[in-house]
Amino acid sequence: MKVSGIKSKQRAINDAFINKLHVEVWQDGKLHDTGGVIESHNQFEVVINGMHYMKHAFQFRIKK
């Protein structure tokens, strides 16, 4: 799912967290990590499988 707009992206990440959806981690248009379920997140980072990803440096693709 591709989402645009900061508030929409934050909402999508929170929805994926609440619903335990699988999330892939992308950087510069390339798959960085096959990801998993979001363990936690805040306004700056997302934690998936113990790895901390800064929101400003990575893109998160939610798999449905």
N, C-alpha and C positions, 0 to 999 in steps of 0.2 A: 504494500500500500504506500503510495507516494503522497506526502502531506506537505502543504506549503503554509507559511506564516508561523511566527514564533509561538503564539498561543495555541494554534492548531497542533503544532509539533509537540508541545508540552502535554496537551490533552491526550494525544495519540500515545505518547510514551506512558503516561499515567494509566490509560485504559489497558495497554498491553501488560503493565505491571499488575493491575487489579485482576485482570482476566487470565493471567499466566500464559500469555501468548508467546510463541517463539519469535525472537528478534535476531536478525543478522546485523553484523557490524561492518560498515563500509567506510573506506577512506579514499578520497581522490578518485572516485568512480570504480574502485576495485574492492572485491570482497576481502576484508581484513580478518574476519573471524566468523565461523558459521554460527556463533552465538549460542543462544539458549533463552531461558526465562529470566526476566529482570528480577534480581534479588532486592535491589533498592535503587532509588534515584533521588536526586535533589536538583536544584536549579543549575548546578554546574556539571554533574557527572551521572553516569549510569553504571551500575554494577551488574555484570553478567558473569556467572561462573567464577566469582572471586576476582575478576579483572575489572579495573576502574577505567572507564572511557570518558574523556572530557567531551561534553556535548558540543563545544565549539569546534572540535577537531575531527569528529566522526559523524557519520550518518547512520541512522538506525532504520532498518526495513523490517516491518512487522509482517510476519507470515500468518495467513489465516487458513 
